[in-house]
Amino acid sequence: MSIINYAQKEISFKIVYYGTGVAGKTANLQYIYRGLPDVNRGNMVSLATGDDRTLFFDFLPVSAVTVRNFVAKFQLYTVPGQIYYNMTRKLVLRGVDGIVFVADSQWDRLPENVESFRNLEENLKEYGYNLDEIPYVIQYNKRDLPNVAPVEYLEYMLNRKTRRVPYFESVAVEGKGVFDTLNTVSRMVLVAGFGQEQGALNESK
Amino acid sequence: MSPNDNLAIHEEDAQRINGVLLHFLGESGAMESLLIDRSGQLLALAAGAFSSTAAMARLLGETEFTMLFHQGVKESIHVAAVDEHAILLAIFDSRTTVGMVRLFAKEASTAIGAILAETRTRPQRTGVLSTPLHKDEVQSSLRERPV
């Protein structure tokens, strides 16, 4: 749910990076944190276990465009990927405005990706949200590894709902594709929040 | 997602809420008070902690724990549920007591709950934000730091 604060001239949105364990969700946020000028970013909060797996969430506030004198702020969250932490994943999804589904491109991680996507749909359903209505994009990460599945195949497995969504190939640790992903999802969130004149999103690509 | 989930805080509501919070600070002797959203807007960690206690409460068969208290050596935090969406957080030190904070937090959260309920019945977007975005405005501009 977006929050508009007329007194402070701010609009805030929540974007959640979802996906299976070790897919690179935290790596995305870390790169964004490093890549943004200080004025546009807040502190990054990470609640991780000793071996760097996300335990609760990572959180990074980012202030971006000014839309009609209102500063648009995006709160970026990641979820813990392991199946085990579903309760936490569900909590983090509360009030989400946009989602980045981070998929691990390696062949042997395919079943986990599919399972995680299904889990996302289920968790959204419990809040009464529907993936057909929430803006989301898919990011195929780890494209630099040797054992990755072709993008067409990943598309067939994951991006097959009634509405095909934008996808990105990425190497999150090096930052490849990270900002393309974030820019697109934030744009989609803005448009979903405010509506747009006919064709605005397509033309702006 | 239902559009009613969205919250628009208009200037006069913000002023009224500020008034309630100031009154709360004066009466309870707390140092700071914050009104935050349960989805993590404004204060991700506090919202996360509150959500996880709510999940624990459900394991016990309660609907939720309506208050939460973190005691520190010098400063402590009191967190109270306002309504389905909002939480009132107060930071206080030894100059007051948890009882005082709790008493007035209850009063303040009821008052704020009423203001927020009223806010939700108003139109979400007014003035400049009520018209759809022009294509130039849809151009996102999260600018990367030049390498």
Contacts between the chains, C-beta under 8 A, distances in Angstrom:
chain1	res1	chain2	res2	distance
A	1	B	1	7.3
A	1	B	5	3.9
A	1	B	6	5.0
A	1	B	7	6.4
A	1	B	37	8.0
A	1	B	39	6.3
A	1	B	85	7.7
A	2	B	6	5.1
A	2	B	7	7.7
A	3	B	6	7.3
A	3	B	7	4.9
A	3	B	8	7.6
A	3	B	9	7.1
A	3	B	37	6.4
A	3	B	41	5.4
A	4	B	6	7.4
A	4	B	7	7.2
A	4	B	8	4.1
A	4	B	9	6.7
A	4	B	124	7.1
A	4	B	125	7.0
A	4	B	129	6.9
A	5	B	9	4.9
A	5	B	14	6.9
A	6	B	8	6.8
A	6	B	9	6.3
A	6	B	10	4.8
A	6	B	11	5.1
A	6	B	14	7.2
A	6	B	126	7.9
A	7	B	9	6.6
A	7	B	10	7.6
A	7	B	11	4.6
A	7	B	14	3.8
A	7	B	15	7.4
A	8	B	14	7.8
A	11	B	129	7.9
A	12	B	41	5.3
A	14	B	39	5.8
A	14	B	40	6.6
A	14	B	41	7.0
A	35	B	144	5.0
A	35	B	145	5.6
A	36	B	142	7.2
A	36	B	143	7.9
A	36	B	144	7.1
A	36	B	145	6.2
A	37	B	143	7.2
A	37	B	145	5.1
A	40	B	142	7.3
A	40	B	143	7.4
A	45	B	44	6.2
A	45	B	45	6.4
A	47	B	48	7.9
A	56	B	48	6.0
A	56	B	52	7.9
A	57	B	44	7.2
A	57	B	48	6.6
A	59	B	40	7.2
A	59	B	44	4.1
A	59	B	45	7.7
A	62	B	142	6.8
A	64	B	140	7.0
A	64	B	141	6.5
A	64	B	142	4.7
A	65	B	137	8.0
A	65	B	140	6.3
A	65	B	141	4.9
A	65	B	142	7.6
A	67	B	129	7.9
A	67	B	133	7.1
A	67	B	137	5.7
A	68	B	128	4.4
A	68	B	129	6.4
A	68	B	137	7.3
A	69	B	128	7.0
A	70	B	128	7.9
A	70	B	129	6.8
A	75	B	40	6.3
A	75	B	41	6.5
A	75	B	44	7.0
A	77	B	40	6.9
A	77	B	44	7.3
A	87	B	52	8.0
A	87	B	55	5.7
A	88	B	52	7.5
A	91	B	48	6.9
A	91	B	51	4.4
A	91	B	52	6.5
A	91	B	55	6.6
A	92	B	40	7.6
A	92	B	48	7.7
A	94	B	38	6.5
A	94	B	39	4.8
A	94	B	40	7.7
A	94	B	51	6.8
A	95	B	5	7.0
A	95	B	37	7.1
A	95	B	38	7.2
A	95	B	39	2.6
A	95	B	40	7.3
A	95	B	41	7.5
A	96	B	39	7.5
A	128	B	1	7.7
A	128	B	2	7.2
A	129	B	1	5.0
A	130	B	1	7.6
A	133	B	1	5.9
A	134	B	1	6.2
A	179	B	142	6.7
A	179	B	144	5.5
A	182	B	142	6.1
A	183	B	140	4.5
A	183	B	142	5.6
A	184	B	140	7.5
A	186	B	140	5.2
A	186	B	142	6.4
A	187	B	138	5.9
A	187	B	139	7.6
A	187	B	140	4.1
A	190	B	133	6.7
A	190	B	138	6.6
A	190	B	140	7.3
A	191	B	133	6.3
A	191	B	138	5.9
A	193	B	6	7.7
A	194	B	125	7.6
A	194	B	129	6.8
A	194	B	132	6.1
A	194	B	133	5.0
A	195	B	132	3.7
A	195	B	133	6.9
A	196	B	132	5.0
A	196	B	133	4.7
A	196	B	134	7.9
A	196	B	135	7.4
A	196	B	138	5.9
A	197	B	132	5.4
A	197	B	133	6.9
A	197	B	134	5.7
A	197	B	135	6.4
A	199	B	135	7.3
A	200	B	132	7.9
A	200	B	133	6.3
A	200	B	134	6.7
A	200	B	135	3.7
A	200	B	137	8.0
A	200	B	138	4.8
A	201	B	135	7.9
A	201	B	138	5.8
A	203	B	135	5.2
A	204	B	135	5.3
A	204	B	136	7.8
A	204	B	138	4.8
A	204	B	139	5.1
